[in-house]
Amino acid sequence: MSKVLNRPIRVLVAKVGLDGHDRGAKVIATSLRDAGMEVIYTGLRQTPEMVVNTALQEDVDAIGISILSGAHMTVFPKIIHFMKEKQLDDVLLTGGGIIPESDRAKLAELGVGELFPPGTTMASIVEYIQNWVTENRNF
């Protein structure tokens, strides 16, 4: 890491839409907290606009979306749209769940960061967020 942070990284973890499976999101939130990050967990059934508004209000460095519903090609582009609208240009949008590799590539072209499939180690998720934030956030 080229920069040293003088504060904890702030991450918003969210579940968007009707996807009611939140165990993975809670495990991620706990792991990020254990790594020294401040985590805001929005709970279930958020809209993309609600997620972005919360990210803005909480001044987060990263947004992590957990998605298992198959709606990733709708959810992530809508979140990107609202992030651009609110000028959250230096906030990481990342996530995980059941997302085919071909869709991950399309979402990356839109500006979505790394998307983590089931089985990804918590250490690699923590490291990715830490590296991205220290390289891309303006303090």
Secondary structure, DSSP 8 states (H G I E B T S, - for coil): --S--SS--EEEEEEBTT----HHHHHHHHHHHHTT-EEEE--SSB-HHHHHHHHHHHT-SEEEEEE-SS-HHHHHHHHHHHHHHTT-TTSEEEEEES--HHHHHHHHHHT---EE-TT--HHHHHHHHHHHHHHH---
